Amino acid sequence: MKFVRHRRFIVDWCKLSAILALATLLAPVVLATGTQAANFPPPAEHDFVITNFQFHSGQTLPELRMHYLTFGQAGRDGHGVVRNAVLILHGTTGSCGQFLNPAFADELFGPGQPLDVTKYYLIIPDGIGHGKSSKPSDGLRAKFPNYGYQDMVEAQYRLLTEGLGVNHLRLVMGTSMGGMHTWLWGEQHPDFMDALLPLASLPTQISGRNRVWRRMIMDSIRESPDWQNGNYQSQPSGLRVAAEVLYFMGENPVLRLKEGPSLKQADERLDHYATNALTKLDANDVLYALAASGDYDPAPALDKIEAPLLAVNSADDLINPPELGVLERLIKQVKHGRAIVIPYSDQTVGHGSHTKAVLWRKYLADLLHQTDKK
């Protein structure tokens, strides 16, 4: 049976804050050592420039900068094949820095943990349009090339092969948008990895409510009276609506009620979040990031995936709700695919459960063990 529901609670953990629960949807780059665990060394930070990068839109960028973090060193076998590289991919409006959060890093990167940095070579890039990689707010604004998920995966592949000389991956994993990229990686480069772990994602085109909330954000920005076709002098008013929608979609209703148990408290919580978000977001960057999902549709080619794939979602995810039945239906098309839906509990935090690694690290460890070729 390929579709499995996890039936027991995982170890107790205090409730994450609203900002952490939205790590995929709003996560600044944080490299300060105070945010990192003490039981593994800090990452190295790099940039790789791809010259004359051509997008699927036909547009070209003379220099596409790909920013990334690495932990550990590449290990090659006697034939020169890299055997320990792990690619970790972030979500919409996120960045590589979100994976330094203790809720993720402290559960995975330390000695003896599933992604022990003394054993694995971790590569964590900022996607096109995100973090410190090339993005509209760098200066081109609305003249920045229109990019999609196909372009983002292609840039990641070129970073690995041309920039780092990585010719094989032990694992590709990602959260939310990064999870969607993981499905595409399995289809487009089926022999390149040993295993795939998409988190908080569905292997089908953006549709239904998932499309609606994205359109709400894009429309709120484009229709702002101070939008000025992307050449605004200050952030357009619609960006606040965008931040509020991101807040709405990121957690489950029970946590939202706990955070705002009265009308006044709910308003204060939303205002605090939106005000903080507006100090981190740029309207062009957000607009492009949401529009990028328009070319995503792995469903027709799922049978091309060769590597063992384990998809992990949570039952209280408003963006990928299990009642749609999409994951249960489509995972059957993946040759070596399995799916797990973590049930709602006082430990899950909605869509943001993907970054709370204590909830699913056991499944990651099992996947790595099952695909160990030693």
C-alpha positions in Angstrom: 0.0 0.0 0.0 1.5 3.3 -1.1 -0.6 5.7 1.0 0.1 5.6 4.7 -1.4 7.7 7.5 0.9 8.2 10.5 -1.0 7.1 13.6 0.9 8.2 16.7 2.0 11.5 18.1 5.7 12.4 17.9 7.6 13.7 21.0 6.2 16.7 22.8 7.4 20.1 21.5 6.3 23.5 22.4 4.1 25.4 19.9 6.1 27.3 17.3 5.4 31.0 16.8 3.3 32.2 13.9 6.3 33.5 12.0 8.1 30.1 12.3 4.9 28.3 11.2 5.1 30.4 8.1 8.8 29.6 7.4 8.0 28.6 3.8 5.9 31.6 3.0 8.0 34.3 4.7 11.6 33.5 5.8 14.4 36.0 5.8 18.0 34.9 5.3 19.5 34.5 8.8 23.1 33.6 9.1 23.9 34.9 12.6 25.5 32.2 14.7 23.0 32.9 17.5 20.3 31.3 15.5 22.2 28.1 14.8 22.8 25.0 16.9 26.0 24.5 18.7 26.6 20.9 17.8 27.5 21.4 14.2 29.7 24.0 12.4 28.2 27.0 10.6 27.6 26.8 6.8 29.8 28.3 4.1 28.1 30.9 2.0 28.7 31.3 -1.7 27.4 32.7 -5.0 27.6 31.2 -8.4 26.9 33.3 -11.5 25.4 31.7 -14.7 26.0 33.9 -17.7 23.4 34.5 -20.3 20.7 32.4 -18.6 17.8 31.8 -21.0 14.4 31.5 -19.4 11.5 29.4 -20.8 9.8 32.7 -21.6 12.5 33.4 -24.1 14.0 36.2 -22.0 17.7 36.2 -21.1 19.5 37.5 -18.0 23.2 38.3 -18.7 24.2 37.2 -15.2 22.0 35.1 -13.0 23.4 34.9 -9.5 22.6 31.8 -7.5 23.3 32.2 -3.8 23.7 29.1 -1.6 24.9 27.6 1.6 26.9 24.4 2.1 27.7 22.1 5.0 30.3 19.4 4.8 32.3 18.2 1.9 31.6 16.2 -1.3 32.6 12.6 -1.0 33.3 10.7 -4.3 33.5 7.0 -5.0 36.3 5.3 -7.0 34.6 6.4 -10.2 34.4 10.0 -9.3 30.6 10.0 -8.5 29.5 12.2 -5.6 27.7 9.9 -3.1 26.8 12.1 -0.2 25.3 15.3 -1.6 21.9 16.4 -0.4 19.9 19.3 -2.1 17.5 21.1 0.2 15.0 23.5 -1.4 12.9 26.2 0.3 9.4 27.5 -0.3 7.7 30.5 -1.8 9.2 33.8 -0.5 11.6 31.8 1.6 15.3 31.4 1.5 18.2 29.1 2.4 18.4 30.8 5.8 15.1 29.3 7.0 16.8 25.9 7.3 19.2 27.2 9.9 16.2 27.6 12.3 16.6 25.2 15.3 13.3 23.6 14.6 14.8 22.2 11.4 18.6 22.3 11.8 18.8 21.0 15.4 16.7 18.0 14.5 18.7 17.0 11.3 22.2 18.4 11.0 23.9 17.3 14.3 26.1 14.2 15.0 24.2 11.0 14.4 21.1 12.9 13.1 19.6 12.1 9.7 21.5 14.8 7.8 24.7 14.8 9.9 26.9 17.4 8.3 30.0 15.4 9.1 28.6 12.7 6.8 26.6 14.5 4.2 27.4 17.4 1.8 24.4 19.7 2.2 23.6 22.2 -0.6 20.9 24.8 0.2 20.3 27.4 -2.5 18.2 30.5 -2.7 15.9 29.9 -5.7 15.6 32.4 -8.5 13.8 35.5 -7.2 14.4 34.7 -3.6 16.9 35.5 -0.8 20.3 36.6 -2.2 19.9 35.1 -5.6 18.9 37.4 -8.5 15.5 38.8 -8.1 13.3 41.7 -9.3 14.1 44.0 -6.3 17.8 44.0 -7.1 17.0 46.7 -9.6 15.2 45.4 -12.7 11.9 45.4 -11.0 9.1 44.6 -13.5 11.8 44.3 -16.2 13.1 41.2 -14.5 12.6 38.1 -16.7 9.4 36.1 -16.1 10.5 32.9 -14.4 8.7 29.6 -13.6 9.5 26.5 -11.7 11.1 25.0 -14.8 13.6 27.8 -14.8 14.2 27.5 -11.0 15.0 23.7 -11.3 17.2 24.3 -14.3 19.2 26.9 -12.4 19.6 24.6 -9.4 20.8 21.8 -11.8 23.4 24.1 -13.3 24.6 25.3 -9.9 25.2 21.7 -8.9 26.8 20.5 -12.2 28.6 23.6 -13.4 29.2 25.4 -10.2 30.0 22.6 -7.7 30.9 19.7 -10.0 28.2 17.5 -8.3 27.2 14.7 -10.7 24.9 12.8 -8.3 22.7 13.5 -5.3 22.0 11.2 -2.4 18.7 13.0 -1.8 16.6 15.8 -3.1 14.2 17.3 -0.5 12.2 20.5 -0.3 9.4 22.2 1.6 6.2 23.6 -0.1 7.5 25.2 -3.3 10.7 23.3 -2.7 8.6 20.1 -2.4 7.1 20.9 -5.8 10.6 21.4 -7.2 11.5 18.0 -5.8 8.7 16.3 -7.9 10.1 18.1 -11.0 13.7 17.0 -10.1 12.6 13.4 -10.1 11.0 13.7 -13.5 13.6 15.8 -15.3 16.7 14.1 -13.9 15.5 10.6 -13.0 18.9 9.1 -12.7 20.5 11.9 -10.8 19.4 11.0 -7.2 19.0 8.1 -4.9 15.9 9.3 -3.2 13.3 12.1 -3.1 11.5 13.7 -0.2 8.8 16.3 -1.1 7.2 17.9 1.9 4.0 19.9 2.0 3.2 19.7 -1.7 1.0 18.0 -4.3 2.2 16.6 -7.6 -0.4 18.5 -9.7 -0.9 21.9 -11.2 -1.9 24.8 -9.0 -5.7 24.8 -9.0 -8.8 25.3 -6.8 -8.2 27.2 -3.5 -4.4 27.0 -4.0 -4.8 29.0 -7.1 -7.3 31.4 -5.6 -5.2 32.6 -2.7 -2.2 33.1 -5.1 -4.4 35.1 -7.4 -5.7 37.1 -4.5 -2.1 38.1 -3.7 -1.1 38.9 -7.2 -4.3 40.9 -7.9 -4.0 42.9 -4.7 -0.5 44.0 -5.8 -1.2 44.6 -9.5 -4.4 46.5 -8.7 -3.0 48.8 -6.1 -3.4 52.5 -7.1 0.3 53.0 -6.2 1.6 50.0 -8.1 2.9 52.1 -11.0 3.5 49.1 -13.1 6.1 47.8 -10.7 8.1 51.1 -10.6 6.7 52.2 -7.2 8.8 54.5 -5.0 7.5 52.8 -1.8 5.8 49.4 -1.3 2.3 49.5 -2.8 -0.7 49.2 -0.5 -1.7 45.8 -1.9 1.4 44.3 -0.3 -0.3 44.4 3.1 -3.2 42.3 1.7 -0.6 39.9 0.4 1.0 39.6 3.9 -2.4 39.0 5.5 -3.2 36.2 3.0 0.1 34.6 3.7 -0.7 34.7 7.4 -4.1 33.2 6.9 -2.8 30.2 4.9 0.2 29.3 7.0 -1.3 27.8 10.2 -4.2 25.7 11.2 -7.4 27.2 12.6 -6.9 25.9 16.1 -3.6 27.7 16.4 -5.1 30.9 15.0 -7.8 30.8 17.7 -5.2 30.2 20.4 -3.2 33.2 19.2 -6.3 35.4 18.8 -9.0 34.2 21.2 -11.0 37.5 21.0 -11.8 39.9 18.2 -9.3 42.4 19.6 -6.5 39.9 20.1 -7.0 38.4 16.6 -6.8 41.9 15.1 -3.7 42.7 17.1 -2.0 39.4 16.0 -2.8 40.0 12.3 -1.6 43.6 12.5 1.6 42.6 14.2 2.4 40.0 11.6 1.5 42.2 8.6 3.6 45.1 9.9 6.6 42.8 10.5 6.1 41.2 7.1 6.1 44.5 5.3 9.6 45.2 6.5 10.9 42.0 4.8 8.8 41.7 1.6 9.0 43.5 -1.8 5.9 43.6 -4.0 7.7 42.7 -7.2 9.5 39.8 -5.6 6.3 38.5 -4.1 4.4 38.9 -7.4 7.0 37.1 -9.4 7.3 34.3 -6.8 3.6 33.6 -6.8 3.3 33.8 -10.6 6.2 31.3 -11.0 3.9 28.4 -10.0 2.0 28.9 -13.3 4.1 26.3 -15.2 4.0 23.6 -12.5 2.2 20.4 -13.4 4.2 17.2 -12.8 1.1 14.9 -12.9 1.4 13.8 -16.6 5.0 12.6 -16.2 5.0 11.0 -12.7 5.8 7.6 -14.2 9.2 9.0 -15.3 10.4 9.2 -11.7 12.8 6.3 -11.0 14.2 7.1 -7.5 12.2 6.0 -4.4 10.0 8.9 -3.4 8.4 9.6 0.0 5.9 12.4 0.1 5.1 13.8 3.5 2.1 16.2 4.1 0.2 17.1 7.2 -3.6 16.8 7.7 -4.0 20.4 8.9 -2.3 22.0 5.8 -4.8 24.5 4.3 -2.7 24.7 1.1 -2.6 20.9 0.5 -5.6 19.5 2.4 -5.7 15.7 2.4 -9.5 15.6 1.8 -8.8 16.5 -1.9 -7.5 13.0 -2.3 -4.9 14.2 -4.9 -1.9 12.8 -3.2 -3.5 9.4 -2.5 -4.6 9.2 -6.2 -1.4 10.4 -7.9 1.2 8.6 -5.7 0.0 5.4 -7.4 1.6 6.6 -10.6 5.1 6.8 -9.1 6.9 3.5 -9.5 8.6 3.6 -6.1 6.4 6.2 -4.4 4.8 6.3 -1.0 2.9 9.0 0.8 2.4 9.8 4.5 -0.1 12.3 6.0 0.8 13.3 9.5 -2.5 13.6 11.4 -3.6 16.8 13.1 -2.4 17.0 16.7 -1.2 19.7 19.2 2.2 19.2 17.6 1.3 20.1 14.0 1.2 23.7 12.9 -0.6 23.6 9.6 1.4 24.2 6.4 4.4 25.2 8.4 4.7 21.6 9.8 7.1 21.0 6.9 9.9 22.9 8.7 9.2 21.4 12.1 11.5 18.4 11.5 10.7 16.6 14.7 7.4 15.7 13.1 8.9 13.8 10.2 12.6 13.2 10.7 11.9 9.5 11.4 10.6 9.1 7.8 13.6 10.9 6.4 15.9 8.5 8.3 14.0 5.5 7.1 14.1 6.7 3.5 17.9 7.2 3.7 18.3 3.8 5.3 16.1 2.0 2.7 18.0 3.6 -0.2 21.5 3.1 1.2 23.5 1.5 -1.6 26.4 0.4 0.6 
